[in-house]
Amino acid sequence: MIEELLPDEVVAVEVHGDDGSEPAPLYPEEAEVVARAVEKRRREFALVRACARRAMEKLGVPPQPLVPGERGAPGWPPGLVGSMTHCDGYCAAALVRATDLASLGIDAEPHEPLPEGVLDAVSLPGERAGLHRLAGRHPEIHWDRLLFSAKESVYKAWFPLTGQWLEFTEADIEVSVDPGGHPHGRFRAELLVPGPLVGGRRLGHFEGRWTVQRGLVATAITVTHTP
């Protein structure tokens, strides 16, 4: 599912469901991070890292620890750019060589409405108006959850480039629907604060893609190197 949203040079590994089997062992420094976490958190932590290590192998990179750094961002091996996501019943990791992309961000969420009050807290008035128009044409999609996922992908692509926090309301997202097929489309995130410098050029927006499948909404952003 995530792979459909990403260019060919990105390797994505995902797991649907949880058969209850024990995930691959964590490295000691990873296990220390979740030593006091509840079992659900420990399993998600291990499963998504298993996905990431399989992606490393596909890129010819020896599997190695992925310890969360500042604000929880994973510390990727030198020369790699990546992103991970997990929610109930799903986890995925996407990796690419740093020479091919400057950054990427992926996110998956259950395809269901956001809890009451969350949309107002994470969105701008113009975004809510856009979602209302989309809901009139495609009422089967939970647009509030899709917008939330897109904002998560924006942050995951933003943080490795800047090392700074980005508020939900500091990116203005416009969502569009592609014609035909299962529900899928694109989105554009206008950055309302100074964007990251990539190749000496300051970016003003990110471009992303989305899909709704198998009870999930997934979003992805890739940031290319600028000439």
Backbone as numpy.savetxt, mean C-alpha at the origin, in Angstrom:
# Nx Ny Nz CAx CAy CAz Cx Cy Cz
-3.75 -10.24 -7.17 -4.58 -9.03 -7.17 -3.71 -7.78 -7.17
-2.77 -7.69 -6.24 -1.88 -6.53 -6.19 -1.03 -6.45 -7.45
-0.61 -7.61 -7.93 0.27 -7.65 -9.11 -0.35 -6.96 -10.30
-1.68 -7.05 -10.43 -2.38 -6.41 -11.55 -2.22 -4.90 -11.55
-1.94 -4.33 -10.40 -1.87 -2.87 -10.25 -0.47 -2.33 -10.45
0.51 -3.21 -10.64 1.91 -2.82 -10.62 2.58 -3.10 -11.95
3.62 -2.34 -12.32 4.34 -2.60 -13.56 5.12 -3.91 -13.50
5.55 -4.39 -14.66 6.15 -5.72 -14.76 7.42 -5.86 -13.93
8.16 -4.76 -13.74 9.43 -4.88 -13.02 9.24 -5.11 -11.52
8.04 -4.92 -11.01 7.76 -5.14 -9.59 7.38 -6.60 -9.36
7.97 -7.21 -8.34 7.61 -8.57 -7.94 6.66 -8.48 -6.75
5.50 -9.11 -6.87 4.51 -9.09 -5.79 4.20 -10.51 -5.36
4.11 -10.73 -4.07 3.72 -12.02 -3.50 2.59 -11.77 -2.53
1.50 -12.53 -2.64 0.35 -12.32 -1.77 -0.18 -13.65 -1.27
-0.87 -13.59 -0.16 -1.51 -14.76 0.44 -2.95 -14.39 0.77
-3.89 -15.17 0.25 -5.30 -15.01 0.58 -5.68 -16.04 1.63
-6.34 -15.58 2.67 -6.77 -16.50 3.71 -5.65 -16.85 4.66
-5.98 -17.68 5.62 -5.01 -18.13 6.63 -5.41 -19.54 7.03
-4.59 -20.51 6.61 -4.95 -21.91 6.87 -4.61 -22.37 8.28
-4.08 -21.44 9.07 -3.77 -21.79 10.45 -2.42 -22.42 10.66
-1.70 -22.71 9.56 -0.37 -23.29 9.70 0.61 -22.25 10.23
1.66 -22.72 10.82 2.64 -21.81 11.41 3.47 -21.15 10.29
3.52 -19.82 10.25 4.34 -19.16 9.23 5.82 -19.42 9.47
6.62 -19.13 8.46 8.07 -19.32 8.57 8.60 -18.56 9.79
9.61 -19.11 10.46 10.14 -18.44 11.66 10.68 -17.05 11.36
10.54 -16.18 12.33 11.10 -14.84 12.22 12.57 -14.86 12.59
13.30 -13.89 12.11 14.66 -13.67 12.58 14.57 -13.14 14.02
15.60 -13.37 14.82 15.54 -12.96 16.23 15.21 -11.48 16.41
15.80 -10.60 15.58 15.53 -9.17 15.73 14.10 -8.81 15.35
13.48 -9.61 14.46 12.06 -9.40 14.13 11.18 -9.91 15.27
11.50 -11.08 15.77 10.70 -11.67 16.85 10.67 -10.76 18.07
11.76 -10.05 18.31 11.81 -9.14 19.45 10.79 -8.02 19.32
10.55 -7.58 18.07 9.62 -6.48 17.83 8.20 -6.84 18.27
7.81 -8.10 18.05 6.43 -8.51 18.35 6.35 -9.47 19.54
7.38 -9.48 20.36 7.42 -10.42 21.48 6.24 -10.23 22.43
5.78 -9.01 22.59 4.68 -8.74 23.53 3.34 -8.50 22.82
3.32 -8.72 21.50 2.09 -8.49 20.73 1.13 -9.67 20.89
-0.14 -9.42 20.59 -1.13 -10.49 20.62 -0.86 -11.45 19.45
-1.43 -12.64 19.53 -1.14 -13.67 18.53 -1.50 -13.21 17.12
-2.63 -12.55 16.95 -3.05 -12.09 15.62 -2.00 -11.17 15.01
-1.50 -10.24 15.80 -0.47 -9.32 15.32 0.81 -10.06 14.95
1.20 -11.02 15.77 2.42 -11.79 15.49 2.29 -12.57 14.19
1.11 -13.17 13.96 0.90 -13.95 12.74 0.95 -13.05 11.51
0.26 -11.92 11.56 0.27 -11.01 10.41 1.69 -10.52 10.13
2.39 -10.18 11.19 3.77 -9.71 11.07 4.63 -10.76 10.37
4.48 -12.04 10.77 5.28 -13.12 10.19 4.84 -13.44 8.76
3.53 -13.49 8.52 3.04 -13.85 7.19 3.46 -12.84 6.13
3.35 -11.55 6.45 3.70 -10.55 5.45 5.20 -10.55 5.20
5.99 -10.86 6.21 7.44 -10.95 6.00 7.81 -12.20 5.21
7.04 -13.26 5.36 7.26 -14.42 4.51 7.01 -14.07 3.05
5.97 -13.29 2.79 5.70 -12.81 1.42 6.89 -11.99 0.91
7.39 -11.09 1.75 8.49 -10.22 1.33 9.75 -11.03 1.03
10.02 -12.06 1.83 11.22 -12.84 1.59 11.10 -13.69 0.32
9.90 -14.14 0.01 9.69 -14.82 -1.28 9.91 -13.86 -2.43
9.47 -12.62 -2.27 9.72 -11.62 -3.31 11.21 -11.35 -3.47
11.94 -11.29 -2.34 13.40 -11.11 -2.42 14.04 -12.22 -3.23
13.62 -13.46 -2.96 14.19 -14.60 -3.68 13.95 -14.48 -5.18
12.75 -14.03 -5.55 12.43 -13.86 -6.98 13.31 -12.81 -7.64
13.80 -11.86 -6.84 14.69 -10.84 -7.36 16.16 -11.23 -7.22
16.41 -12.42 -6.71 17.78 -12.87 -6.55 18.50 -12.29 -5.36
17.72 -11.82 -4.37 18.29 -11.22 -3.16 18.14 -12.22 -2.01
19.19 -12.54 -1.28 19.08 -13.48 -0.16 18.07 -12.99 0.87
17.19 -13.87 1.38 16.25 -13.47 2.42 16.97 -12.93 3.64
16.41 -11.91 4.25 17.03 -11.27 5.40 15.99 -10.56 6.25
16.36 -10.15 7.46 15.38 -9.55 8.37 14.80 -8.25 7.82
13.55 -8.01 8.19 12.87 -6.75 7.87 12.35 -6.17 9.17
13.16 -5.34 9.78 12.83 -4.76 11.07 12.18 -3.39 10.87
11.04 -3.13 11.49 10.42 -1.82 11.35 11.32 -0.71 11.85
11.36 0.38 11.09 12.13 1.54 11.49 11.21 2.66 11.95
11.56 3.87 11.59 10.77 5.03 12.00 9.35 4.92 11.47
8.38 5.15 12.35 6.96 5.10 12.02 6.55 3.75 11.43
7.28 2.69 11.75 6.90 1.35 11.34 7.31 0.96 9.94
7.96 1.85 9.20 8.37 1.52 7.84 9.42 0.43 7.85
9.26 -0.62 7.01 10.24 -1.71 7.02 11.59 -1.25 6.47
12.65 -1.80 7.02 13.99 -1.51 6.53 14.37 -2.48 5.43
14.25 -2.06 4.18 14.52 -2.94 3.05 16.03 -3.09 2.83
16.44 -4.23 2.26 17.86 -4.40 1.94 18.34 -3.32 0.96
19.61 -2.96 1.02 20.13 -1.97 0.08 19.85 -2.38 -1.37
19.44 -1.40 -2.17 19.17 -1.66 -3.57 17.75 -2.06 -3.88
16.91 -2.20 -2.84 15.51 -2.58 -3.05 14.57 -1.49 -2.54
13.43 -1.39 -3.20 12.33 -0.53 -2.77 11.11 -1.44 -2.62
10.34 -1.23 -1.56 9.21 -2.14 -1.36 8.10 -1.57 -0.51
7.04 -2.37 -0.40 5.89 -2.00 0.42 5.17 -3.28 0.82
4.54 -3.26 2.00 3.80 -4.42 2.50 2.43 -3.96 2.98
1.49 -4.90 2.99 0.16 -4.61 3.51 -0.45 -5.89 4.06
-1.32 -5.75 5.05 -2.07 -6.90 5.53 -3.37 -6.43 6.16
-4.39 -7.27 6.01 -5.67 -7.07 6.68 -6.24 -8.47 6.92
-7.40 -8.57 7.51 -7.97 -9.88 7.81 -8.08 -10.71 6.53
-7.41 -11.85 6.52 -7.53 -12.77 5.39 -6.66 -12.47 4.20
-5.74 -11.52 4.33 -4.92 -11.18 3.16 -3.64 -10.49 3.61
-2.55 -10.82 2.93 -1.32 -10.05 3.10 -0.54 -10.10 1.80
0.28 -9.07 1.57 1.03 -8.97 0.33 2.27 -8.12 0.54
3.27 -8.41 -0.28 4.49 -7.59 -0.32 4.85 -7.37 -1.77
5.36 -6.18 -2.07 5.79 -5.83 -3.43 7.20 -5.26 -3.35
8.08 -5.75 -4.21 9.48 -5.33 -4.19 9.95 -5.04 -5.61
10.89 -4.11 -5.72 11.47 -3.75 -7.00 12.88 -3.23 -6.76
13.71 -3.35 -7.74 15.06 -2.80 -7.61 14.99 -1.27 -7.61
15.80 -0.66 -6.76 15.78 0.80 -6.62 16.18 1.51 -7.91
16.87 0.81 -8.79 17.22 1.41 -10.08 16.01 1.51 -11.01
14.96 0.73 -10.73 13.78 0.71 -11.60 12.69 1.67 -11.15
12.54 1.86 -9.84 11.53 2.77 -9.31 12.10 3.53 -8.13
11.60 4.75 -7.94 12.04 5.56 -6.80 11.32 5.16 -5.52
10.05 4.77 -5.64 9.27 4.39 -4.46 8.01 3.68 -4.92
7.39 2.96 -4.00 6.08 2.37 -4.27 5.33 2.21 -2.96
4.01 2.12 -3.08 3.17 1.92 -1.91 1.98 1.06 -2.28
1.67 0.05 -1.46 0.50 -0.79 -1.69 -0.33 -0.85 -0.42
-1.63 -1.06 -0.60 -2.51 -1.21 0.56 -3.70 -2.07 0.17
-4.18 -2.88 1.11 -5.39 -3.67 0.93 -6.26 -3.52 2.16
-7.56 -3.44 1.94 -8.53 -3.27 3.02 -9.73 -4.15 2.74
-10.47 -4.54 3.78 -11.73 -5.24 3.53 -12.69 -4.33 2.79
-13.39 -4.87 1.80 -14.32 -4.06 1.02 -15.64 -3.91 1.78
-15.62 -2.99 2.71 -16.79 -2.70 3.54 -16.71 -1.24 3.96
-17.83 -0.67 4.43 -17.81 0.75 4.79 -16.84 1.03 5.93
-16.30 2.24 5.93 -15.49 2.68 7.06 -16.37 2.84 8.30
-15.80 2.70 9.47 -16.56 3.00 10.69 -17.08 4.44 10.66
-18.17 4.65 11.34 -18.81 5.97 11.36 -17.82 7.04 11.85
-17.77 8.14 11.13 -16.93 9.27 11.52 -15.54 9.26 10.93
-15.08 8.11 10.42 -13.71 8.03 9.92 -13.55 8.82 8.62
-14.53 8.71 7.72 -14.39 9.40 6.43 -14.21 10.91 6.64
-15.01 11.50 7.49 -14.88 12.94 7.73 -13.52 13.30 8.29
-12.93 12.39 9.06 -11.64 12.67 9.69 -10.48 12.58 8.71
-10.61 11.77 7.66 -9.47 11.51 6.78 -9.60 12.14 5.41
-10.72 12.83 5.12 -10.95 13.31 3.77 -11.22 14.80 3.73
-11.12 15.35 2.54 -11.42 16.75 2.27 -12.83 16.87 1.70
-13.47 18.04 1.83 -14.83 18.19 1.29 -14.92 17.85 -0.19
-13.95 18.26 -0.99 -13.98 17.95 -2.41 -13.89 16.46 -2.69
-13.12 15.76 -1.86 -13.02 14.31 -2.02 -14.36 13.64 -1.72
-15.02 14.10 -0.67 -16.32 13.51 -0.33 -17.35 13.78 -1.42
-17.29 14.95 -2.03 -18.20 15.25 -3.13 -17.93 14.32 -4.31
-16.65 14.06 -4.58 -16.30 13.14 -5.67 -16.79 11.73 -5.40
-16.66 11.28 -4.16 -17.14 9.95 -3.80 -18.66 9.85 -3.95
-19.35 10.93 -3.61 -20.81 10.94 -3.75 -21.22 10.76 -5.21
-20.49 11.42 -6.11 -20.80 11.28 -7.54 -20.51 9.86 -8.01
-19.40 9.30 -7.57 -19.07 7.93 -7.96 -20.10 6.94 -7.43
-20.56 7.14 -6.22 -21.54 6.24 -5.62 -22.85 6.26 -6.40
-23.17 7.39 -7.01 -24.38 7.47 -7.82 -24.30 6.59 -9.05
-23.09 6.42 -9.59 -22.91 5.61 -10.79 -22.54 4.17 -10.47
-21.85 3.96 -9.36 -21.37 2.62 -9.00 -21.64 2.36 -7.52
-22.91 2.17 -7.15 -23.25 2.03 -5.73 -22.73 0.75 -5.10
-22.28 -0.20 -5.91 -21.80 -1.47 -5.36 -20.41 -1.36 -4.71
-19.73 -0.24 -4.93 -18.38 -0.07 -4.40 -18.42 0.81 -3.15
-17.68 0.40 -2.14 -17.56 1.21 -0.91 -16.45 2.24 -1.13
-16.84 3.38 -1.65 -15.87 4.39 -2.06 -15.12 5.00 -0.89
-15.76 5.05 0.27 -15.06 5.60 1.43 -13.86 4.73 1.79
-14.03 3.41 1.75 -12.92 2.51 2.07 -11.85 2.59 0.98
-12.26 2.74 -0.27 -11.28 2.85 -1.35 -10.43 4.11 -1.17
-11.07 5.22 -0.82 -10.32 6.46 -0.60 -9.33 6.28 0.55
-9.77 5.65 1.63 -8.87 5.41 2.76 -7.66 4.58 2.32
-7.89 3.52 1.55 -6.80 2.70 1.06 -5.85 3.49 0.18
-6.40 4.31 -0.70 -5.56 5.13 -1.57 -4.67 6.06 -0.75
-5.22 6.62 0.33 -4.41 7.51 1.17 -3.31 6.75 1.89
-3.59 5.51 2.26 -2.55 4.69 2.87 -1.42 4.42 1.87
-1.78 4.12 0.62 -0.76 3.90 -0.40 0.05 5.16 -0.67
-0.62 6.31 -0.65 0.09 7.58 -0.82 1.15 7.74 0.26
0.77 7.49 1.51 1.73 7.66 2.60 2.90 6.69 2.47
2.59 5.43 2.09 3.66 4.44 1.99 4.64 4.77 0.88
4.17 5.41 -0.18 5.08 5.85 -1.25 5.81 7.13 -0.85
5.17 7.98 -0.06 5.72 9.28 0.34 6.85 9.14 1.36
6.63 8.31 2.39 7.55 8.33 3.53 8.98 7.93 3.16
9.21 6.89 2.35 10.61 6.56 2.02 11.34 7.68 1.28
10.59 8.53 0.60 11.21 9.62 -0.16 11.48 10.85 0.70
10.75 10.99 1.81 10.83 12.22 2.59 11.26 12.00 4.04
10.95 10.83 4.59 11.18 10.59 6.01 10.29 11.44 6.90
9.19 11.95 6.34 8.30 12.85 7.08 6.89 12.29 7.10
6.14 12.69 8.13 4.73 12.34 8.24 3.93 13.08 7.18
2.85 12.48 6.72 1.91 13.13 5.80 0.51 12.91 6.34
-0.18 14.01 6.65 -1.55 13.90 7.15 -2.49 13.42 6.04
-3.58 12.76 6.44 -4.57 12.32 5.46 -5.08 13.48 4.61
-5.20 14.65 5.22 -5.77 15.79 4.50 -4.72 16.61 3.75
-3.49 16.09 3.65 -2.45 16.79 2.91 -2.25 16.20 1.51
-3.16 15.34 1.11 -3.19 14.83 -0.26 -4.64 14.82 -0.71
-4.91 15.43 -1.84 -6.26 15.55 -2.40 -6.39 14.52 -3.52
-7.24 13.51 -3.31 -7.31 12.37 -4.23 -8.56 12.43 -5.09
-8.36 12.25 -6.39 -9.46 12.14 -7.34 -9.45 10.74 -7.92
-10.57 10.05 -7.82 -10.68 8.65 -8.24 -11.46 8.57 -9.54
-11.01 7.70 -10.45 -11.74 7.46 -11.69 -11.90 5.96 -11.91
-12.87 5.60 -12.75 -13.20 4.21 -13.03 -12.83 3.89 -14.47
-12.09 2.80 -14.66 -11.79 2.34 -16.01 -13.01 1.66 -16.61
-13.21 1.77 -17.93 -14.37 1.11 -18.55 -14.17 -0.40 -18.64
-15.26 -1.15 -18.49 -15.26 -2.58 -18.73 -14.64 -3.40 -17.63
-14.98 -4.70 -17.63 -14.35 -5.65 -16.71 -14.82 -5.49 -15.28
-14.10 -6.15 -14.36 -14.43 -6.04 -12.94 -14.08 -4.64 -12.45
-14.62 -4.22 -11.33 -14.36 -2.84 -10.86 -12.87 -2.56 -10.68
-12.39 -1.61 -11.41 -11.00 -1.19 -11.28 -10.88 0.21 -11.86
-9.78 0.89 -11.54 -9.61 2.24 -12.05 -8.31 2.85 -11.59
-8.27 4.17 -11.57 -7.06 4.91 -11.26 -7.38 6.03 -10.26
-6.34 6.60 -9.69 -6.52 7.77 -8.86 -5.29 8.65 -8.95
-5.51 9.93 -8.70 -4.43 10.93 -8.72 -4.44 11.64 -7.38
-3.29 11.70 -6.74 -3.17 12.34 -5.43 -2.36 13.62 -5.57
-3.04 14.75 -5.50 -2.35 16.04 -5.51 -1.80 16.32 -4.11
-0.51 16.54 -4.01 0.11 16.80 -2.72 -0.10 18.27 -2.35
-0.64 18.51 -1.18 -0.97 19.86 -0.73 0.13 20.47 0.13
1.23 19.75 0.24 2.45 20.24 0.89 3.58 20.02 -0.10
4.73 20.66 0.09 5.84 20.45 -0.86 6.17 18.97 -1.02
6.18 18.51 -2.26 6.40 17.10 -2.53 7.86 16.70 -2.44
8.14 15.40 -2.54 9.51 14.92 -2.44 10.33 15.29 -3.68
11.62 15.38 -3.49 12.54 15.58 -4.60 12.97 14.22 -5.14
12.75 14.01 -6.43 13.16 12.77 -7.09 13.97 13.16 -8.31
15.25 12.81 -8.30 16.11 13.16 -9.41 16.24 14.66 -9.60
16.17 15.41 -8.49 16.30 16.86 -8.57 15.02 17.57 -8.93
13.94 16.83 -9.12 12.65 17.44 -9.48 11.66 17.23 -8.35
10.94 18.29 -7.96 9.96 18.18 -6.89 8.63 17.69 -7.45
8.14 16.60 -6.89 6.88 16.02 -7.37 5.69 16.74 -6.74
4.68 16.97 -7.54 3.46 17.61 -7.04 2.30 16.66 -6.88
2.44 15.44 -7.41 1.34 14.48 -7.30 1.88 13.06 -7.46
1.06 12.09 -7.05 1.31 10.67 -7.28 0.16 10.12 -8.12
0.48 9.11 -8.92 -0.54 8.41 -9.70 -0.68 6.98 -9.18
-1.92 6.49 -9.08 -2.13 5.15 -8.56 -3.23 4.41 -9.29
-3.36 3.14 -8.95 -4.40 2.28 -9.52 -5.12 1.55 -8.38
-6.37 1.14 -8.65 -7.14 0.43 -7.64 -7.93 -0.71 -8.27
-8.32 -1.66 -7.43 -9.18 -2.75 -7.86 -10.02 -3.21 -6.68
-11.16 -3.81 -6.98 -12.01 -4.44 -5.96 -12.23 -5.89 -6.38
-11.76 -6.81 -5.56 -11.87 -8.24 -5.86 -11.92 -9.03 -4.57
-12.62 -10.16 -4.61 -12.58 -11.16 -3.55 -12.81 -10.56 -2.16
-13.73 -9.60 -2.09 -14.06 -8.99 -0.81 -13.04 -8.01 -0.30
-12.12 -7.57 -1.17 -11.07 -6.65 -0.79 -11.02 -5.47 -1.75
-10.53 -4.34 -1.26 -10.14 -3.23 -2.12 -8.64 -3.08 -1.98
-7.96 -2.95 -3.12 -6.51 -2.82 -3.12 -6.12 -1.60 -3.94
-5.07 -0.91 -3.48 -4.56 0.26 -4.19 -3.04 0.16 -4.27
-2.48 0.83 -5.27 -1.02 0.81 -5.44 -0.56 2.07 -6.13
0.60 2.56 -5.71 1.25 3.72 -6.30 2.68 3.35 -6.64
3.15 3.75 -7.81 4.57 3.63 -8.14 5.09 5.01 -8.51
6.29 5.31 -8.06 6.94 6.59 -8.33 8.17 6.32 -9.18
8.18 6.83 -10.40 9.28 6.58 -11.31 10.40 7.58 -11.08
11.57 7.21 -11.53 12.69 8.13 -11.52 12.46 9.19 -12.60
12.71 10.44 -12.27 12.55 11.51 -13.24 13.89 11.80 -13.91
13.87 12.15 -15.19 15.14 12.42 -15.89 15.81 13.67 -15.37
